[in-house]
């Protein structure tokens, strides 16, 4: 005798999911602290000041102390690595002296900027005189150096395997690494909580996907809830964060659903 067992996922409708969401009690001050934590750690002084005015939440540190990190971040994101190095040495010269990986990444970013600007002869000299010796001292850096030098091998870098090095995200990555090192040197928290919570949310959805079908978040920028059909959606933030969806979107909502908005310069 043979028995065939079948298992089906539980399905939750949009209406039922919204009813469950409506029962979730979210402390607005906790959300405000998450956003302020992100802005302060990432060095977005102007946004932190505006958010403080809108939310009534006072930051845990003097916002003027963010200015140095803001200037350094701006220099990196503008491609001016030399100025960024000068500024960080003014803050604390030991930051680069005691962190060879960070210093290598700053030098790598300098090399990338030379190639971006078409200064190929200068880039070759810089790689030979400054980068290669560091690669010999730290073999773990050689692969990154080889990827960077590969930029010179492609006439059309856009479609190449190393195109990401010329993307603004590469500057952002270097700026964030430097920003974190400065915070550590000042005995401050270096990682904002908000990105970790978003990663946890993604993981939770993956776990839930194995057990049921439900209106899930497909786009973490808009944070809309989509039913399985994908034809209807309801904003998570309208249901939980914004008691009055008719009001204009404030900086609190914009920053919570798209926390990197100010980094796109």
N, C-alpha and C positions, 0 to 999 in steps of 0.2 A: 504494500500500500504506500503510495507516494503522496505527500502533502506539499502543496506549494504555498509558501508564505509570501505575502506582499505587504509592503509598508508604504504608507503615504505620508507626505508632510502635512502638518497642520497648516491651514490657511487662515489668515486674519484679514478681514476686509478693511478698506480705507476708513469707513465709519467707526468700526470698533477700535482701530488703531488710534484714531483721533480722540476717541473717548478716553482711552488709556493715557494718551498724552496730556489731556486736559486735567487728569488727576495728579500729574507730576508737579510737585511743588519745587520751584526753582528760586533760590535766594538771589535776588538781583544784585545785592552787594557782593556776593561771592563771584558772580559773573564779572562785575565791575573790577574786582581785585585781579581776576585772571587777565583781563585786558590791560590793566595798568601794569601788571607784572611783565607782560610781554613788551609793552612800549618802553618801559624803563630799562629792561635788560637789553633789548635790541638797540637802544640809544635813540629813540624817536622823540626828542625833546618837545618839539612843537605839537605833535599829536598828543603827547602825554599832558601838556598844559591844557589843550582844548578839551581833552577827555575829562580832565579834572574839573573843568568848569561845567561841563554837561552833566557829569555824574555826581558831583559834589564830593567825590572821593579824593582825599589828600594822598599824594604819593609818599612812599616810605622813606625816600631820600630827597635831598635838595636837587631839584631838576637842573639847576645850573651846573651841577657836577657831571651831568650827562654831556655837556657841550663838547668836552675834549673828545669823548668817544664818537660823538656825532661828526665832528670835523674829520676824524681819522676815517670813519666809514665813508664819508662823502669823498675823500681823496681817493680811496680804493675804487669806489664805484665810478669815479670820473677817470680812472686809469692813471692817476698820478701817484704811483707807488712810492717814489722818492720822498714826496711830501709826507705821505703816511708814515714812512719809516722815521723821518725826522720828528714828527709829532709824537709817535709812540716812545721814542727815546727821550723826549722831553718829559713825558709822563713817568716813565721808569725804564732806564736803559737795560735793566736786568731781564726784562720781559723777553727780548730777543736773544740776549746773551745766554740765557738758560733754556731756550726752546729751539733747538736746531731744526726741528720739523717745521715749525711756524716760519722761521727765517727762510728756510728753503722755499716754502710756498709763496712767500713774498717775493723772493728772487725769481721764482717761476712766473709769477704774475708780471714782473717787470719784463721778462723775456717775451711773454705773450703780448704785452702792449707794444714792444718793439716790432714784433712780427705784424701785429694788427696795423701799425702805422707804416709798414713797408720799409722799415729800417733793417733790411736783411743782413747787410755787412756788419752792422753794429750788433745785431742779435747773435751772429756767429761768433764774434769776438767775445761777447759777454758770456755766451754758453761755454766757450773754451776756457776763459780766464776765471770766471766766477762759479759757474754751475758744475762743470766737470770735476774740479777738485772736491767739491762737497759730495758729489756722487761717489767718489772714491772713498771718502771718509765714511759715508753712510750708503752702503749698497742698496738699501731699501728705497732710496730716492731715484735710482737709475731708471726704473720703468716709467716714472712720471716725467723724468727729463726726456726720455726717448719719445714719449707721446707728444710732448711739447715741440721737440725738434721736428717731429713728423709734419707739423704745420707748414714747414718749408718745402715739403715734397709734393704738395698738391696745388695745382693751378686754381682749381675750384674747391676751396676748403668747405664750402657749404654742404656738399654732399659727401664729405670725407668722414672716416671713423673718429676723427678728432675735432669735428666741428664744434662740439660742446665747449671746447676751451675758449672759443671766441664769443660764446653766448654770454649775455649779461649775468646769467646765473653763476658763472665762474667767478666773476668779480664779487658777487654777493657771498659766495661760499668762502672766499678768502677774507672778505671783510668780517664775516661772522666768526671765523676762526680767530682773527685778531681781536675782535671785540670780547670774545670769551676769555682769551688769555689776559686781557687787561682786567676784567672783572675778577678773575682768579687771583691776580696779583694784589687786588684790593680787598681780598677775602669776602667777595660778594658772590651771590648766586649767579651762575653763568648760563644756565639753560632755562628759558621760559617754560612755564607749565602748560600753556595752551597747546602747542604742537604735540606734546606727549598725550594730552587728552584726546586730541583728534586721532592720533594713531591708535589709541585704545578703542575709540569708537569704531574705527575701521576693522580692527580685530574682532570686536564684539559682533559686528554685522556678519563677518565671515563665519563666526561660530554659529550664529543664529540661522544663517542661510542653510546649514546642514539639517536643521530641524523643522523649519517652517517657511512659508512664503508670506510676505508682509510688505507694506509700503516702506521701502528703504531709501536711504540717501545715496543717489548716484553721483551727484555733483556737489562736492564739498565746498565749492565757492558760493553757489546759490543756496545750498543746504535745503533743497526741496525734497519732499518725500514723494516717491513715485510708487504707484501700485505696480503689481507684476506686469500688467499690460503696458505700462509706461505711458498711458494715455492721459492720466489725470495726476495731479500733484497738489500737495498742500505744503505751504512753507512751515517748516519746523519752528521757525522763529516767530511766525504769526501765532502759532498755537501755544508756544511755551514762553518765548521771550518778550513778545510785544503784545500787551493786552489790548492795544488799539491799533489794528493793522492799517487804519485809515490815516494815521499820522505820517508825515514825511519821515523818511529814513534818516536817523541821526548818525553821528560819528560812532556811537556805541555799537549799532548794528553793523555798519560798514566794516568796522575793524574786527568785529567778532567773526563775521563770515568770510572776511578776506583780510587776514592780519598782515599780509605782506604788501598791502596797497601802497604804503609810502616808500617801499624799497624800489619801486619801478621808476627809476629816473632815467 
